[in-house]
């Protein structure tokens, strides 16, 4: 655990765009929503209904969804994003990042990625699962859930990592705009 911790922390800081002020961080819309729904969901923020009793709020789902083509493009960018991380390919990695990203500065992200890729330790990323599960009102933003294993061959330790990645549709196509890591499960 002691050997994998520094590498894992550095890797997760790089993925999640850490170092931003708390006021700029993405805040959850509704904590009662599951992070892993089976179908894409669009929530109308202005149509949350107040019920009697404890003032529980229920989201109203909309019929608007991303097209299958948009979902395929988002998953292709997600695949490129993780493949570039796996291969330590800075240019390919930066091609997946939005220049007007929601959480981080593009040039700062390049510097952090470059520093990570120059580290002497080796690591492996193995995709387990990925799916687009939520889209914005204008269908120009989307969130994807990704689960993967991060391992370091030298220490024979692995960590299962779950991440929510926010995408936005830039003029060049779908790009990564933010990434938020979920709690980690360590194994030996």
mmCIF file of the C-alpha atoms, coordinates in Angstrom:
data_MODEL
# 
_entry.id   MODEL 
# 
loop_
_atom_site.group_PDB 
_atom_site.id 
_atom_site.type_symbol 
_atom_site.label_atom_id 
_atom_site.label_alt_id 
_atom_site.label_comp_id 
_atom_site.label_asym_id 
_atom_site.label_entity_id 
_atom_site.label_seq_id 
_atom_site.pdbx_PDB_ins_code 
_atom_site.Cartn_x 
_atom_site.Cartn_y 
_atom_site.Cartn_z 
_atom_site.occupancy 
_atom_site.B_iso_or_equiv 
_atom_site.pdbx_formal_charge 
_atom_site.auth_seq_id 
_atom_site.auth_comp_id 
_atom_site.auth_asym_id 
_atom_site.auth_atom_id 
_atom_site.pdbx_PDB_model_num 
ATOM 1   C CA . UNK A 1 1   ? 0.000   0.000  0.000   1.00 0.00 ? 1   UNK A CA 1 
ATOM 2   C CA . UNK A 1 2   ? 2.827   2.406  0.893   1.00 0.00 ? 2   UNK A CA 1 
ATOM 3   C CA . UNK A 1 3   ? 4.457   1.896  -2.499  1.00 0.00 ? 3   UNK A CA 1 
ATOM 4   C CA . UNK A 1 4   ? 1.366   2.358  -4.639  1.00 0.00 ? 4   UNK A CA 1 
ATOM 5   C CA . UNK A 1 5   ? -0.058  5.296  -2.646  1.00 0.00 ? 5   UNK A CA 1 
ATOM 6   C CA . UNK A 1 6   ? 2.245   8.086  -3.985  1.00 0.00 ? 6   UNK A CA 1 
ATOM 7   C CA . UNK A 1 7   ? 1.854   6.947  -7.591  1.00 0.00 ? 7   UNK A CA 1 
ATOM 8   C CA . UNK A 1 8   ? -1.879  6.493  -7.244  1.00 0.00 ? 8   UNK A CA 1 
ATOM 9   C CA . UNK A 1 9   ? -2.310  9.906  -5.622  1.00 0.00 ? 9   UNK A CA 1 
ATOM 10  C CA . UNK A 1 10  ? -0.276  11.591 -8.377  1.00 0.00 ? 10  UNK A CA 1 
ATOM 11  C CA . UNK A 1 11  ? -2.247  9.723  -11.034 1.00 0.00 ? 11  UNK A CA 1 
ATOM 12  C CA . UNK A 1 12  ? -5.619  10.636 -9.512  1.00 0.00 ? 12  UNK A CA 1 
ATOM 13  C CA . UNK A 1 13  ? -4.626  14.310 -9.138  1.00 0.00 ? 13  UNK A CA 1 
ATOM 14  C CA . UNK A 1 14  ? -3.760  14.299 -12.815 1.00 0.00 ? 14  UNK A CA 1 
ATOM 15  C CA . UNK A 1 15  ? -7.041  12.614 -13.839 1.00 0.00 ? 15  UNK A CA 1 
ATOM 16  C CA . UNK A 1 16  ? -9.245  14.711 -11.592 1.00 0.00 ? 16  UNK A CA 1 
ATOM 17  C CA . UNK A 1 17  ? -7.708  18.108 -12.292 1.00 0.00 ? 17  UNK A CA 1 
ATOM 18  C CA . UNK A 1 18  ? -6.928  18.732 -8.620  1.00 0.00 ? 18  UNK A CA 1 
ATOM 19  C CA . UNK A 1 19  ? -5.619  22.026 -7.390  1.00 0.00 ? 19  UNK A CA 1 
ATOM 20  C CA . UNK A 1 20  ? -8.684  24.048 -8.365  1.00 0.00 ? 20  UNK A CA 1 
ATOM 21  C CA . UNK A 1 21  ? -10.457 26.291 -5.885  1.00 0.00 ? 21  UNK A CA 1 
ATOM 22  C CA . UNK A 1 22  ? -13.408 24.588 -4.181  1.00 0.00 ? 22  UNK A CA 1 
ATOM 23  C CA . UNK A 1 23  ? -15.871 27.153 -5.544  1.00 0.00 ? 23  UNK A CA 1 
ATOM 24  C CA . UNK A 1 24  ? -14.973 26.083 -9.108  1.00 0.00 ? 24  UNK A CA 1 
ATOM 25  C CA . UNK A 1 25  ? -15.482 22.367 -8.467  1.00 0.00 ? 25  UNK A CA 1 
ATOM 26  C CA . UNK A 1 26  ? -18.473 20.615 -9.958  1.00 0.00 ? 26  UNK A CA 1 
ATOM 27  C CA . UNK A 1 27  ? -21.142 20.278 -7.288  1.00 0.00 ? 27  UNK A CA 1 
ATOM 28  C CA . UNK A 1 28  ? -23.595 17.364 -7.375  1.00 0.00 ? 28  UNK A CA 1 
ATOM 29  C CA . UNK A 1 29  ? -27.057 18.337 -8.605  1.00 0.00 ? 29  UNK A CA 1 
ATOM 30  C CA . UNK A 1 30  ? -29.021 15.919 -6.455  1.00 0.00 ? 30  UNK A CA 1 
ATOM 31  C CA . UNK A 1 31  ? -27.309 13.463 -4.078  1.00 0.00 ? 31  UNK A CA 1 
ATOM 32  C CA . UNK A 1 32  ? -30.237 11.040 -4.284  1.00 0.00 ? 32  UNK A CA 1 
ATOM 33  C CA . UNK A 1 33  ? -29.486 10.309 -7.965  1.00 0.00 ? 33  UNK A CA 1 
ATOM 34  C CA . UNK A 1 34  ? -27.595 7.105  -8.629  1.00 0.00 ? 34  UNK A CA 1 
ATOM 35  C CA . UNK A 1 35  ? -24.212 7.605  -10.279 1.00 0.00 ? 35  UNK A CA 1 
ATOM 36  C CA . UNK A 1 36  ? -24.624 4.460  -12.359 1.00 0.00 ? 36  UNK A CA 1 
ATOM 37  C CA . UNK A 1 37  ? -28.067 4.437  -14.021 1.00 0.00 ? 37  UNK A CA 1 
ATOM 38  C CA . UNK A 1 38  ? -28.529 1.898  -16.802 1.00 0.00 ? 38  UNK A CA 1 
ATOM 39  C CA . UNK A 1 39  ? -30.089 4.413  -19.225 1.00 0.00 ? 39  UNK A CA 1 
ATOM 40  C CA . UNK A 1 40  ? -29.042 7.984  -20.113 1.00 0.00 ? 40  UNK A CA 1 
ATOM 41  C CA . UNK A 1 41  ? -31.043 10.511 -18.095 1.00 0.00 ? 41  UNK A CA 1 
ATOM 42  C CA . UNK A 1 42  ? -31.872 14.181 -18.622 1.00 0.00 ? 42  UNK A CA 1 
ATOM 43  C CA . UNK A 1 43  ? -33.211 16.045 -15.621 1.00 0.00 ? 43  UNK A CA 1 
ATOM 44  C CA . UNK A 1 44  ? -35.166 19.260 -16.004 1.00 0.00 ? 44  UNK A CA 1 
ATOM 45  C CA . UNK A 1 45  ? -33.789 21.433 -13.206 1.00 0.00 ? 45  UNK A CA 1 
ATOM 46  C CA . UNK A 1 46  ? -36.719 23.838 -13.297 1.00 0.00 ? 46  UNK A CA 1 
ATOM 47  C CA . UNK A 1 47  ? -39.290 21.071 -12.899 1.00 0.00 ? 47  UNK A CA 1 
ATOM 48  C CA . UNK A 1 48  ? -38.302 19.597 -9.541  1.00 0.00 ? 48  UNK A CA 1 
ATOM 49  C CA . UNK A 1 49  ? -41.551 19.096 -7.630  1.00 0.00 ? 49  UNK A CA 1 
ATOM 50  C CA . UNK A 1 50  ? -41.970 19.749 -3.923  1.00 0.00 ? 50  UNK A CA 1 
ATOM 51  C CA . UNK A 1 51  ? -44.021 17.133 -2.094  1.00 0.00 ? 51  UNK A CA 1 
ATOM 52  C CA . UNK A 1 52  ? -45.792 17.301 1.239   1.00 0.00 ? 52  UNK A CA 1 
ATOM 53  C CA . UNK A 1 53  ? -44.188 15.994 4.422   1.00 0.00 ? 53  UNK A CA 1 
ATOM 54  C CA . UNK A 1 54  ? -40.396 16.283 4.568   1.00 0.00 ? 54  UNK A CA 1 
ATOM 55  C CA . UNK A 1 55  ? -40.131 18.354 1.376   1.00 0.00 ? 55  UNK A CA 1 
ATOM 56  C CA . UNK A 1 56  ? -38.644 15.469 -0.624  1.00 0.00 ? 56  UNK A CA 1 
ATOM 57  C CA . UNK A 1 57  ? -37.976 16.468 -4.215  1.00 0.00 ? 57  UNK A CA 1 
ATOM 58  C CA . UNK A 1 58  ? -38.496 14.183 -7.172  1.00 0.00 ? 58  UNK A CA 1 
ATOM 59  C CA . UNK A 1 59  ? -36.756 14.814 -10.513 1.00 0.00 ? 59  UNK A CA 1 
ATOM 60  C CA . UNK A 1 60  ? -38.867 14.844 -13.658 1.00 0.00 ? 60  UNK A CA 1 
ATOM 61  C CA . UNK A 1 61  ? -37.218 13.016 -16.544 1.00 0.00 ? 61  UNK A CA 1 
ATOM 62  C CA . UNK A 1 62  ? -37.266 14.438 -20.040 1.00 0.00 ? 62  UNK A CA 1 
ATOM 63  C CA . UNK A 1 63  ? -37.534 12.594 -23.322 1.00 0.00 ? 63  UNK A CA 1 
ATOM 64  C CA . UNK A 1 64  ? -34.541 14.438 -24.842 1.00 0.00 ? 64  UNK A CA 1 
ATOM 65  C CA . UNK A 1 65  ? -31.476 12.225 -25.148 1.00 0.00 ? 65  UNK A CA 1 
ATOM 66  C CA . UNK A 1 66  ? -28.155 12.198 -26.878 1.00 0.00 ? 66  UNK A CA 1 
ATOM 67  C CA . UNK A 1 67  ? -28.186 10.453 -30.223 1.00 0.00 ? 67  UNK A CA 1 
ATOM 68  C CA . UNK A 1 68  ? -26.579 7.015  -30.462 1.00 0.00 ? 68  UNK A CA 1 
ATOM 69  C CA . UNK A 1 69  ? -23.937 8.621  -32.696 1.00 0.00 ? 69  UNK A CA 1 
ATOM 70  C CA . UNK A 1 70  ? -23.058 11.174 -29.980 1.00 0.00 ? 70  UNK A CA 1 
ATOM 71  C CA . UNK A 1 71  ? -22.832 8.381  -27.396 1.00 0.00 ? 71  UNK A CA 1 
ATOM 72  C CA . UNK A 1 72  ? -20.506 6.420  -29.704 1.00 0.00 ? 72  UNK A CA 1 
ATOM 73  C CA . UNK A 1 73  ? -18.325 9.510  -30.192 1.00 0.00 ? 73  UNK A CA 1 
ATOM 74  C CA . UNK A 1 74  ? -18.158 10.161 -26.437 1.00 0.00 ? 74  UNK A CA 1 
ATOM 75  C CA . UNK A 1 75  ? -17.157 6.559  -25.725 1.00 0.00 ? 75  UNK A CA 1 
ATOM 76  C CA . UNK A 1 76  ? -14.526 6.748  -28.496 1.00 0.00 ? 76  UNK A CA 1 
ATOM 77  C CA . UNK A 1 77  ? -13.041 9.895  -26.883 1.00 0.00 ? 77  UNK A CA 1 
ATOM 78  C CA . UNK A 1 78  ? -13.152 8.172  -23.482 1.00 0.00 ? 78  UNK A CA 1 
ATOM 79  C CA . UNK A 1 79  ? -11.286 5.207  -24.962 1.00 0.00 ? 79  UNK A CA 1 
ATOM 80  C CA . UNK A 1 80  ? -8.663  7.547  -26.499 1.00 0.00 ? 80  UNK A CA 1 
ATOM 81  C CA . UNK A 1 81  ? -8.364  9.400  -23.176 1.00 0.00 ? 81  UNK A CA 1 
ATOM 82  C CA . UNK A 1 82  ? -7.526  6.244  -21.215 1.00 0.00 ? 82  UNK A CA 1 
ATOM 83  C CA . UNK A 1 83  ? -5.430  4.711  -23.986 1.00 0.00 ? 83  UNK A CA 1 
ATOM 84  C CA . UNK A 1 84  ? -3.303  7.880  -24.121 1.00 0.00 ? 84  UNK A CA 1 
ATOM 85  C CA . UNK A 1 85  ? -2.884  7.727  -20.325 1.00 0.00 ? 85  UNK A CA 1 
ATOM 86  C CA . UNK A 1 86  ? -1.927  4.065  -20.555 1.00 0.00 ? 86  UNK A CA 1 
ATOM 87  C CA . UNK A 1 87  ? 0.656   4.702  -23.299 1.00 0.00 ? 87  UNK A CA 1 
ATOM 88  C CA . UNK A 1 88  ? 1.860   8.014  -21.774 1.00 0.00 ? 88  UNK A CA 1 
ATOM 89  C CA . UNK A 1 89  ? 1.109   9.753  -25.101 1.00 0.00 ? 89  UNK A CA 1 
ATOM 90  C CA . UNK A 1 90  ? 0.916   13.466 -24.223 1.00 0.00 ? 90  UNK A CA 1 
ATOM 91  C CA . UNK A 1 91  ? -0.256  14.767 -27.617 1.00 0.00 ? 91  UNK A CA 1 
ATOM 92  C CA . UNK A 1 92  ? -3.006  12.175 -27.952 1.00 0.00 ? 92  UNK A CA 1 
ATOM 93  C CA . UNK A 1 93  ? -4.079  12.790 -24.351 1.00 0.00 ? 93  UNK A CA 1 
ATOM 94  C CA . UNK A 1 94  ? -4.291  16.552 -24.882 1.00 0.00 ? 94  UNK A CA 1 
ATOM 95  C CA . UNK A 1 95  ? -6.342  15.974 -28.055 1.00 0.00 ? 95  UNK A CA 1 
ATOM 96  C CA . UNK A 1 96  ? -9.085  14.529 -25.827 1.00 0.00 ? 96  UNK A CA 1 
ATOM 97  C CA . UNK A 1 97  ? -9.139  17.558 -23.470 1.00 0.00 ? 97  UNK A CA 1 
ATOM 98  C CA . UNK A 1 98  ? -11.337 20.595 -24.121 1.00 0.00 ? 98  UNK A CA 1 
ATOM 99  C CA . UNK A 1 99  ? -9.395  23.843 -24.460 1.00 0.00 ? 99  UNK A CA 1 
ATOM 100 C CA . UNK A 1 100 ? -12.250 25.493 -22.543 1.00 0.00 ? 100 UNK A CA 1 
ATOM 101 C CA . UNK A 1 101 ? -12.511 22.778 -19.897 1.00 0.00 ? 101 UNK A CA 1 
ATOM 102 C CA . UNK A 1 102 ? -14.895 23.211 -16.995 1.00 0.00 ? 102 UNK A CA 1 
ATOM 103 C CA . UNK A 1 103 ? -12.464 22.425 -14.166 1.00 0.00 ? 103 UNK A CA 1 
ATOM 104 C CA . UNK A 1 104 ? -8.900  22.971 -15.287 1.00 0.00 ? 104 UNK A CA 1 
ATOM 105 C CA . UNK A 1 105 ? -6.711  25.217 -17.364 1.00 0.00 ? 105 UNK A CA 1 
ATOM 106 C CA . UNK A 1 106 ? -5.639  23.519 -20.606 1.00 0.00 ? 106 UNK A CA 1 
ATOM 107 C CA . UNK A 1 107 ? -1.948  24.517 -20.374 1.00 0.00 ? 107 UNK A CA 1 
ATOM 108 C CA . UNK A 1 108 ? -1.770  23.574 -16.681 1.00 0.00 ? 108 UNK A CA 1 
ATOM 109 C CA . UNK A 1 109 ? -3.273  20.196 -17.572 1.00 0.00 ? 109 UNK A CA 1 
ATOM 110 C CA . UNK A 1 110 ? -0.532  19.745 -20.216 1.00 0.00 ? 110 UNK A CA 1 
ATOM 111 C CA . UNK A 1 111 ? 2.171   20.460 -17.616 1.00 0.00 ? 111 UNK A CA 1 
ATOM 112 C CA . UNK A 1 112 ? 0.656   18.036 -15.070 1.00 0.00 ? 112 UNK A CA 1 
ATOM 113 C CA . UNK A 1 113 ? 0.243   15.304 -17.681 1.00 0.00 ? 113 UNK A CA 1 
ATOM 114 C CA . UNK A 1 114 ? 3.816   15.812 -18.900 1.00 0.00 ? 114 UNK A CA 1 
ATOM 115 C CA . UNK A 1 115 ? 5.110   15.526 -15.313 1.00 0.00 ? 115 UNK A CA 1 
ATOM 116 C CA . UNK A 1 116 ? 3.121   12.318 -14.765 1.00 0.00 ? 116 UNK A CA 1 
ATOM 117 C CA . UNK A 1 117 ? 4.283   10.743 -18.020 1.00 0.00 ? 117 UNK A CA 1 
ATOM 118 C CA . UNK A 1 118 ? 7.938   11.484 -17.178 1.00 0.00 ? 118 UNK A CA 1 
ATOM 119 C CA . UNK A 1 119 ? 7.750   9.602  -13.853 1.00 0.00 ? 119 UNK A CA 1 
ATOM 120 C CA . UNK A 1 120 ? 9.980   6.487  -13.794 1.00 0.00 ? 120 UNK A CA 1 
ATOM 121 C CA . UNK A 1 121 ? 7.286   4.157  -12.414 1.00 0.00 ? 121 UNK A CA 1 
ATOM 122 C CA . UNK A 1 122 ? 5.222   1.993  -14.715 1.00 0.00 ? 122 UNK A CA 1 
ATOM 123 C CA . UNK A 1 123 ? 1.499   1.439  -14.357 1.00 0.00 ? 123 UNK A CA 1 
ATOM 124 C CA . UNK A 1 124 ? -1.287  -0.388 -16.128 1.00 0.00 ? 124 UNK A CA 1 
ATOM 125 C CA . UNK A 1 125 ? -4.863  0.707  -16.742 1.00 0.00 ? 125 UNK A CA 1 
ATOM 126 C CA . UNK A 1 126 ? -7.507  -1.899 -17.503 1.00 0.00 ? 126 UNK A CA 1 
ATOM 127 C CA . UNK A 1 127 ? -10.986 -0.757 -18.481 1.00 0.00 ? 127 UNK A CA 1 
ATOM 128 C CA . UNK A 1 128 ? -13.786 -2.611 -16.729 1.00 0.00 ? 128 UNK A CA 1 
ATOM 129 C CA . UNK A 1 129 ? -16.884 -0.636 -17.688 1.00 0.00 ? 129 UNK A CA 1 
ATOM 130 C CA . UNK A 1 130 ? -17.936 2.665  -19.255 1.00 0.00 ? 130 UNK A CA 1 
ATOM 131 C CA . UNK A 1 131 ? -21.247 4.239  -20.214 1.00 0.00 ? 131 UNK A CA 1 
ATOM 132 C CA . UNK A 1 132 ? -22.796 7.624  -20.881 1.00 0.00 ? 132 UNK A CA 1 
ATOM 133 C CA . UNK A 1 133 ? -25.480 8.168  -18.277 1.00 0.00 ? 133 UNK A CA 1 
ATOM 134 C CA . UNK A 1 134 ? -26.548 11.809 -18.282 1.00 0.00 ? 134 UNK A CA 1 
ATOM 135 C CA . UNK A 1 135 ? -26.793 14.691 -20.738 1.00 0.00 ? 135 UNK A CA 1 
ATOM 136 C CA . UNK A 1 136 ? -27.244 18.420 -20.319 1.00 0.00 ? 136 UNK A CA 1 
ATOM 137 C CA . UNK A 1 137 ? -30.358 20.323 -21.344 1.00 0.00 ? 137 UNK A CA 1 
ATOM 138 C CA . UNK A 1 138 ? -28.810 21.573 -24.562 1.00 0.00 ? 138 UNK A CA 1 
ATOM 139 C CA . UNK A 1 139 ? -27.365 18.108 -25.396 1.00 0.00 ? 139 UNK A CA 1 
ATOM 140 C CA . UNK A 1 140 ? -23.910 19.704 -25.664 1.00 0.00 ? 140 UNK A CA 1 
ATOM 141 C CA . UNK A 1 141 ? -22.669 18.270 -22.363 1.00 0.00 ? 141 UNK A CA 1 
ATOM 142 C CA . UNK A 1 142 ? -22.736 14.711 -21.078 1.00 0.00 ? 142 UNK A CA 1 
ATOM 143 C CA . UNK A 1 143 ? -21.445 12.679 -18.156 1.00 0.00 ? 143 UNK A CA 1 
ATOM 144 C CA . UNK A 1 144 ? -19.920 9.225  -18.464 1.00 0.00 ? 144 UNK A CA 1 
ATOM 145 C CA . UNK A 1 145 ? -19.180 6.673  -15.771 1.00 0.00 ? 145 UNK A CA 1 
ATOM 146 C CA . UNK A 1 146 ? -15.918 4.725  -16.128 1.00 0.00 ? 146 UNK A CA 1 
ATOM 147 C CA . UNK A 1 147 ? -14.537 1.931  -13.982 1.00 0.00 ? 147 UNK A CA 1 
ATOM 148 C CA . UNK A 1 148 ? -10.959 0.704  -14.423 1.00 0.00 ? 148 UNK A CA 1 
ATOM 149 C CA . UNK A 1 149 ? -8.120  -0.961 -12.567 1.00 0.00 ? 149 UNK A CA 1 
ATOM 150 C CA . UNK A 1 150 ? -4.919  0.932  -11.882 1.00 0.00 ? 150 UNK A CA 1 
ATOM 151 C CA . UNK A 1 151 ? -1.996  -1.355 -11.081 1.00 0.00 ? 151 UNK A CA 1 
ATOM 152 C CA . UNK A 1 152 ? 1.743   -1.114 -10.610 1.00 0.00 ? 152 UNK A CA 1 
ATOM 153 C CA . UNK A 1 153 ? 3.622   -4.265 -11.684 1.00 0.00 ? 153 UNK A CA 1 
ATOM 154 C CA . UNK A 1 154 ? 6.549   -3.583 -9.336  1.00 0.00 ? 154 UNK A CA 1 
ATOM 155 C CA . UNK A 1 155 ? 4.375   -3.694 -6.212  1.00 0.00 ? 155 UNK A CA 1 
ATOM 156 C CA . UNK A 1 156 ? 1.719   -6.131 -7.479  1.00 0.00 ? 156 UNK A CA 1 
ATOM 157 C CA . UNK A 1 157 ? -0.962  -3.851 -6.028  1.00 0.00 ? 157 UNK A CA 1 
ATOM 158 C CA . UNK A 1 158 ? -4.110  -2.766 -7.803  1.00 0.00 ? 158 UNK A CA 1 
ATOM 159 C CA . UNK A 1 159 ? -6.768  -0.170 -7.163  1.00 0.00 ? 159 UNK A CA 1 
ATOM 160 C CA . UNK A 1 160 ? -10.242 -0.210 -8.632  1.00 0.00 ? 160 UNK A CA 1 
ATOM 161 C CA . UNK A 1 161 ? -11.040 3.336  -9.677  1.00 0.00 ? 161 UNK A CA 1 
ATOM 162 C CA . UNK A 1 162 ? -14.446 4.745  -10.586 1.00 0.00 ? 162 UNK A CA 1 
ATOM 163 C CA . UNK A 1 163 ? -14.648 8.118  -12.267 1.00 0.00 ? 163 UNK A CA 1 
ATOM 164 C CA . UNK A 1 164 ? -17.368 10.391 -13.597 1.00 0.00 ? 164 UNK A CA 1 
ATOM 165 C CA . UNK A 1 165 ? -16.084 12.252 -16.632 1.00 0.00 ? 165 UNK A CA 1 
ATOM 166 C CA . UNK A 1 166 ? -17.911 15.290 -18.006 1.00 0.00 ? 166 UNK A CA 1 
ATOM 167 C CA . UNK A 1 167 ? -17.761 15.880 -21.758 1.00 0.00 ? 167 UNK A CA 1 
ATOM 168 C CA . UNK A 1 168 ? -18.661 18.954 -23.758 1.00 0.00 ? 168 UNK A CA 1 
ATOM 169 C CA . UNK A 1 169 ? -19.225 19.314 -27.457 1.00 0.00 ? 169 UNK A CA 1 
ATOM 170 C CA . UNK A 1 170 ? -16.560 21.677 -28.789 1.00 0.00 ? 170 UNK A CA 1 
ATOM 171 C CA . UNK A 1 171 ? -16.327 22.743 -32.448 1.00 0.00 ? 171 UNK A CA 1 
ATOM 172 C CA . UNK A 1 172 ? -13.772 19.890 -32.933 1.00 0.00 ? 172 UNK A CA 1 
ATOM 173 C CA . UNK A 1 173 ? -16.159 17.328 -31.404 1.00 0.00 ? 173 UNK A CA 1 
ATOM 174 C CA . UNK A 1 174 ? -16.701 15.830 -27.948 1.00 0.00 ? 174 UNK A CA 1 
ATOM 175 C CA . UNK A 1 175 ? -13.892 16.592 -25.456 1.00 0.00 ? 175 UNK A CA 1 
ATOM 176 C CA . UNK A 1 176 ? -13.225 15.917 -21.764 1.00 0.00 ? 176 UNK A CA 1 
ATOM 177 C CA . UNK A 1 177 ? -14.197 18.912 -19.658 1.00 0.00 ? 177 UNK A CA 1 
ATOM 178 C CA . UNK A 1 178 ? -13.945 17.551 -16.097 1.00 0.00 ? 178 UNK A CA 1 
ATOM 179 C CA . UNK A 1 179 ? -13.268 14.348 -14.183 1.00 0.00 ? 179 UNK A CA 1 
ATOM 180 C CA . UNK A 1 180 ? -14.340 13.487 -10.664 1.00 0.00 ? 180 UNK A CA 1 
ATOM 181 C CA . UNK A 1 181 ? -12.962 10.389 -8.944  1.00 0.00 ? 181 UNK A CA 1 
ATOM 182 C CA . UNK A 1 182 ? -15.225 8.265  -6.765  1.00 0.00 ? 182 UNK A CA 1 
ATOM 183 C CA . UNK A 1 183 ? -13.984 6.378  -3.641  1.00 0.00 ? 183 UNK A CA 1 
ATOM 184 C CA . UNK A 1 184 ? -11.208 3.856  -4.302  1.00 0.00 ? 184 UNK A CA 1 
ATOM 185 C CA . UNK A 1 185 ? -11.044 0.169  -3.392  1.00 0.00 ? 185 UNK A CA 1 
ATOM 186 C CA . UNK A 1 186 ? -7.479  -1.154 -2.859  1.00 0.00 ? 186 UNK A CA 1 
ATOM 187 C CA . UNK A 1 187 ? -6.501  -4.818 -3.331  1.00 0.00 ? 187 UNK A CA 1 
ATOM 188 C CA . UNK A 1 188 ? -3.329  -6.846 -2.997  1.00 0.00 ? 188 UNK A CA 1 
# 
